[in-house]
Amino acid sequence: MFDFLEGYDLLGAFWVTVQLTFWSALGSLVWGTLLAAMRVGPVPLMRAFGTAYVTIVRNIPLTVIIVFTSLGLFQTLGISLGADRFTTINFRLAVLGLTAYTSAFVCEALRSGINTVPLGQVEAARAIGLSFPQILRIVVLPQAFRSVVGPLTNVLIALTKNTTVAAAIGVAEAALLMREMIENEAQLILVSAVFAFGFICLTLPTGLLLGRLAKKVAVKR
């Protein structure tokens, strides 16, 4: 029944998807945290930048962002992100696009967690002379992250599925291989079922494990 899979690097395609998810999630967590800090910070210019970034990026289709990284950054401006091979350039550009897009959602999830931290704790930290970065690092962010493990899990699952958009610029991940197999094989239902099962294997364990983690680390108020 599954003879049509012969000759295709199915595991390799899903491994690229895993790598896209990992590096994009890491970048999104860092940039999204910085954006959240800007949005709750005391500097008006930084607050305005964070708000504008999140509002604009969240309303741009991910496909447009991914295609822009290839056509705009690489082909027009010549930005290759330190790579010399075409496949590596496309991979890094896809990570950049996914990071830019997903970080806006990470920012909003984290900002909701920051809002759960009692104001009295912030005022007490300020009273003992802590600066704003110290208040964020020592008091606010540790509690905020514990409060938003669930929402961040949803963002991570969405990111895993969004990696399929990287096929638009030729990244050899699962969606690109699925499109190739559909074009070459007369097994539309089976091909779709195989790739659907593959994404379930990626996202379901992640949701279950992080869901248990969210219950374990939740802040009791």
Secondary structure, DSSP 8 states (H G I E B T S, - for coil): --GGGTTS-HHHHHHHHHHHHHHHHHHHHHHHHHHHHHHTSS-HHHHHHHHHHHHHHHTS-HHHHHHHIIIIIIIIT---TT--SHHHHHHHHHHHHHHHHHHHHHHHHHHHHHTTS-HHHHHHHHHTT--HHHIIIIIIHHHHHHHSHHHHHHHHHHHHHHGGGGGGGT--SHHHHHHHHHHH-S-HHHHHHHHHHHHHHHHHHHHHHHHHHHHHH----
